[in-house]
Amino acid sequence: MEQDVAVVIEDGEDIRELLAQVLTQGGFTVHTAADGATGVDLVREHDPIVVTVDVNMPGIDGFETARQIRSISTAYLVMITARGDEIDTLVGLQTGADDYIVKPFRPRELRARIEAMMRRPRSLASSHPSAHQPAMPAAAPASVPEPVSLVTSPVPVTHPGSTPWLEDEADAMPLEHRGLRLEPGARVVELEGAEVELTRSEFDILRMLLGSGRRVVSKLQLAGMLRGERGEPDHYLSEHDARAIEVHVANLRRKLGESPSEPRWIETVRGVGYRRTA
């Protein structure tokens, strides 16, 4: 099988080598760059399936680098940041990033994030061999140092017993509500017949909400779904991940032209999460 390609864009040599080592151990062919412009050129040349981008780089910063990459590639895009600020999360996800991770991070955390992303189909995935299946094998014996994680205040996730969003996308029936139509197999959303362009995360969140009927879905359940950790007991997610869900939902509403105060499709349930309107 053709080996998947990853590109690491990171100005810090130690972190760059760490990222490259983790991805190489995961079975990727890795190309590295110390600045955004070189990184964009590597993405254009090698057509990777995964790209990591450091937020704070000289010259072209990580946000602009991510925008340029997203304009030419459907790669899974992970932002690497030294700050857990909500504004960084907001800007990063608005550039089209699929996920973010805060430095210092545990190598196994990065592996888990990438494995979760690659369980979710890419909207235009066709040329990469692992676009619809997990790419990274079971963790190898740890040979990479384990920095202390900055993630704090974890909260438990309770998953619903019924999971309509887990059915095979190729066989899933379209979901329709108030002029909005979502086709899981084609990963297409149409509003009154006009296609709405969504990111992977926005599409998956909308699908989960529409597929859950009037049942309330918590922010932590949505975050767990995006992580690919659905239905697994005793798992924990940080409140920072829950705030990222708020950003995704806000972007989703903006693209649908929905007002949170007068929702047409997505109701906010204060202190809990969201549900489909009646």
C-alpha positions as CSV (number, residue, x, y, z in Angstrom):
1,M,0.0,0.0,0.0
2,E,1.2,3.5,-0.8
3,Q,2.5,5.2,2.3
4,D,0.7,8.3,3.5
5,V,2.5,11.7,3.5
6,A,2.6,14.3,6.3
7,V,4.0,17.8,6.3
8,V,5.2,19.4,9.5
9,I,5.5,23.2,9.6
10,E,7.2,24.3,12.8
11,D,10.0,26.9,13.4
12,G,11.2,25.3,16.6
13,E,13.7,22.6,15.8
14,D,13.0,20.4,18.8
15,I,9.2,20.4,18.3
16,R,9.7,19.9,14.6
17,E,11.8,16.8,15.2
18,L,9.3,15.5,17.8
19,L,6.4,15.9,15.4
20,A,8.3,14.3,12.6
21,Q,9.3,11.4,14.9
22,V,5.7,10.8,16.1
23,L,4.3,10.8,12.6
24,T,7.1,8.6,11.2
25,Q,6.4,6.1,13.9
26,G,2.8,6.2,12.8
27,G,3.7,5.1,9.3
28,F,3.9,8.4,7.5
29,T,6.5,9.7,5.1
30,V,7.2,13.1,6.7
31,H,8.5,16.3,5.1
32,T,9.4,19.3,7.4
33,A,9.6,23.0,7.0
34,A,10.8,25.8,9.4
35,D,8.5,28.5,7.9
36,G,5.1,28.9,6.4
37,A,6.1,29.7,2.8
38,T,8.3,26.6,2.6
39,G,5.6,24.6,4.2
40,V,2.9,25.7,1.6
41,D,5.4,24.7,-1.2
42,L,5.8,21.3,0.4
43,V,2.1,20.8,0.6
44,R,1.7,21.8,-3.1
45,E,4.6,19.4,-4.1
46,H,3.7,16.3,-2.0
47,D,-0.1,16.5,-1.6
48,P,0.0,15.2,2.1
49,I,-3.0,13.7,3.9
50,V,-2.0,15.4,7.3
51,V,-0.4,18.8,7.9
52,T,0.6,20.3,11.3
53,V,1.1,24.0,11.5
54,D,2.6,26.0,14.3
55,V,0.6,29.2,15.1
56,N,3.6,31.4,16.1
57,M,6.1,31.6,13.3
58,P,8.2,34.4,11.8
59,G,7.1,35.8,8.5
60,I,3.8,34.1,7.5
61,D,2.2,33.1,10.7
62,G,0.3,29.9,11.2
63,F,-3.1,31.3,10.5
64,E,-2.2,32.7,7.1
65,T,-0.2,29.5,6.4
66,A,-3.4,27.5,7.2
67,R,-5.5,29.7,4.9
68,Q,-3.1,29.2,2.0
69,I,-2.9,25.4,2.6
70,R,-6.7,25.1,2.8
71,S,-7.0,26.9,-0.6
72,I,-5.0,24.2,-2.3
73,S,-5.4,21.0,-0.2
74,T,-8.0,18.9,1.6
75,A,-5.4,17.5,4.0
76,Y,-6.3,17.0,7.7
77,L,-5.0,20.2,9.2
78,V,-3.8,20.4,12.9
79,M,-2.8,23.8,14.4
80,I,-0.1,23.6,17.1
81,T,-0.2,26.5,19.6
82,A,1.7,27.5,22.7
83,R,-1.4,29.2,24.0
84,G,-4.8,27.8,24.9
85,D,-6.6,31.1,24.4
86,E,-10.1,31.0,23.0
87,I,-9.3,33.6,20.4
88,D,-6.6,31.3,19.0
89,T,-9.1,28.5,18.7
90,L,-11.6,30.8,17.0
91,V,-9.1,32.1,14.4
92,G,-7.6,28.7,13.8
93,L,-10.9,26.9,13.2
94,Q,-12.1,29.7,11.0
95,T,-9.1,29.2,8.7
96,G,-10.3,25.7,8.0
97,A,-8.2,23.7,10.6
98,D,-9.7,20.4,11.7
99,D,-8.1,20.4,15.1
100,Y,-5.7,22.1,17.4
101,I,-3.3,21.0,20.1
102,V,-1.6,23.0,22.8
103,K,2.2,22.8,23.5
104,P,3.7,21.0,25.3
105,F,1.8,17.9,24.3
106,R,2.1,14.2,24.8
107,P,3.1,12.3,21.6
108,R,0.3,9.8,22.2
109,E,-2.2,12.7,22.4
110,L,-1.1,13.8,19.0
111,R,-1.4,10.3,17.6
112,A,-4.9,10.0,19.1
113,R,-6.0,13.2,17.5
114,I,-4.7,12.2,14.1
115,E,-6.3,8.8,14.3
116,A,-9.6,10.4,15.2
117,M,-9.5,12.8,12.3
118,M,-8.6,10.1,9.8
119,R,-11.7,8.1,10.9
120,R,-13.7,11.0,9.5
121,P,-13.9,11.2,5.7
122,R,-12.4,14.1,3.8
123,S,-14.9,15.9,1.6
124,L,-12.7,15.5,-1.5
125,A,-10.7,12.4,-0.5
126,S,-10.0,10.2,-3.5
127,S,-6.3,9.9,-4.1
128,H,-5.0,8.9,-0.7
129,P,-5.1,5.3,0.4
130,S,-6.1,5.9,4.0
131,A,-8.6,8.7,3.6
132,H,-11.4,6.6,4.9
133,Q,-9.6,4.4,7.4
134,P,-7.3,4.8,10.4
135,A,-3.8,5.3,9.2
136,M,-1.7,5.0,12.4
137,P,-1.2,1.5,13.9
138,A,-1.3,0.7,17.6
139,A,1.2,2.8,19.6
140,A,4.7,1.6,19.4
141,P,6.8,1.4,22.6
142,A,7.4,4.9,23.8
143,S,10.8,6.2,22.6
144,V,9.8,9.9,22.5
145,P,9.9,12.1,25.7
146,E,6.5,12.8,27.3
147,P,6.2,16.5,28.1
148,V,3.6,17.5,30.7
149,S,0.3,18.4,29.1
150,L,-1.2,21.9,29.6
151,V,-4.8,20.6,29.4
152,T,-6.5,21.2,32.7
153,S,-9.9,20.7,34.4
154,P,-11.0,17.6,32.5
155,V,-14.7,16.8,32.5
156,P,-16.3,13.4,31.9
157,V,-18.3,12.7,28.8
158,T,-21.5,10.7,28.9
159,H,-22.6,9.4,25.5
160,P,-26.2,8.6,24.5
161,G,-27.1,4.9,24.0
162,S,-28.5,5.5,20.5
163,T,-26.0,6.8,18.0
164,P,-27.7,7.3,14.6
165,W,-24.7,9.3,13.3
166,L,-22.4,6.2,13.5
167,E,-24.1,4.3,10.7
168,D,-22.1,3.7,7.5
169,E,-22.2,7.0,5.6
170,A,-22.5,5.2,2.2
171,D,-25.8,3.6,3.3
172,A,-27.1,6.5,5.5
173,M,-30.4,8.1,4.5
174,P,-30.5,11.9,3.8
175,L,-31.5,14.1,6.7
176,E,-34.0,16.9,6.0
177,H,-35.4,19.6,8.3
178,R,-37.0,22.9,7.4
179,G,-35.6,23.2,3.9
180,L,-32.1,21.9,4.9
181,R,-31.0,18.6,3.4
182,L,-27.9,16.7,4.5
183,E,-26.6,13.7,2.5
184,P,-24.1,11.7,4.5
185,G,-22.8,9.6,1.7
186,A,-22.0,12.5,-0.6
187,R,-21.2,14.8,2.4
188,V,-23.3,17.5,0.8
189,V,-25.5,20.0,2.6
190,E,-28.2,22.0,0.6
191,L,-30.4,24.8,1.8
192,E,-33.4,25.4,-0.3
193,G,-31.6,23.6,-3.1
194,A,-28.4,25.6,-2.9
195,E,-25.2,23.9,-1.7
196,V,-23.7,25.2,1.6
197,E,-20.0,24.7,1.9
198,L,-19.1,23.4,5.4
199,T,-15.9,22.2,7.0
200,R,-15.6,18.6,8.0
201,S,-16.3,19.4,11.7
202,E,-19.3,21.6,10.8
203,F,-20.7,18.9,8.6
204,D,-20.3,16.2,11.3
205,I,-21.8,18.4,14.0
206,L,-24.8,19.3,11.8
207,R,-25.3,15.6,11.0
208,M,-25.2,14.6,14.7
209,L,-27.7,17.2,15.6
210,L,-30.1,16.5,12.8
211,G,-29.8,12.8,13.4
212,S,-30.5,13.1,17.1
213,G,-34.0,14.4,16.6
214,R,-35.2,16.5,19.5
215,R,-32.7,14.9,22.0
216,V,-30.3,17.3,23.5
217,V,-26.6,16.7,22.5
218,S,-24.1,18.2,24.9
219,K,-21.0,20.1,23.8
220,L,-18.9,17.4,25.3
221,Q,-20.7,14.7,23.3
222,L,-20.1,16.7,20.2
223,A,-16.4,17.1,21.1
224,G,-16.1,13.4,21.7
225,M,-17.7,12.7,18.4
226,L,-15.2,14.9,16.6
227,R,-12.4,13.1,18.4
228,G,-13.7,9.8,17.2
229,E,-14.1,8.6,20.8
230,R,-17.8,7.8,20.6
231,G,-19.4,5.5,23.1
232,E,-16.1,4.7,24.9
233,P,-16.5,4.7,28.7
234,D,-14.5,6.6,31.2
235,H,-13.1,9.1,28.7
236,Y,-12.5,12.8,29.5
237,L,-12.4,15.9,27.5
238,S,-11.2,19.4,28.5
239,E,-13.5,22.4,28.8
240,H,-11.2,24.0,26.1
241,D,-12.5,21.4,23.7
242,A,-16.1,22.3,24.6
243,R,-15.4,25.9,23.8
244,A,-14.1,24.8,20.4
245,I,-17.6,23.3,19.8
246,E,-19.1,26.7,20.4
247,V,-16.9,28.2,17.7
248,H,-17.9,25.4,15.2
249,V,-21.6,25.9,15.9
250,A,-21.2,29.7,15.6
251,N,-19.5,29.3,12.2
252,L,-22.2,26.7,11.2
253,R,-25.0,29.1,12.0
254,R,-23.3,31.9,10.2
255,K,-23.0,29.9,7.0
256,L,-26.7,28.8,7.3
257,G,-27.8,32.4,7.9
258,E,-29.3,31.5,11.3
259,S,-29.8,33.8,14.3
260,P,-29.1,32.2,17.7
261,S,-32.0,34.2,19.1
262,E,-34.4,33.0,16.5
263,P,-33.1,29.6,15.5
264,R,-34.5,27.8,12.4
265,W,-32.4,24.6,12.8
266,I,-30.2,24.6,15.9
267,E,-31.5,25.5,19.4
268,T,-29.1,26.3,22.2
269,V,-30.0,24.5,25.5
270,R,-28.3,26.8,28.1
271,G,-25.7,25.1,30.2
272,V,-26.0,21.8,28.3
273,G,-25.6,21.9,24.5
274,Y,-27.8,21.9,21.4
275,R,-30.7,20.2,19.8
276,R,-32.6,20.3,16.5
277,T,-35.5,22.7,16.4
278,A,-39.1,21.3,16.4
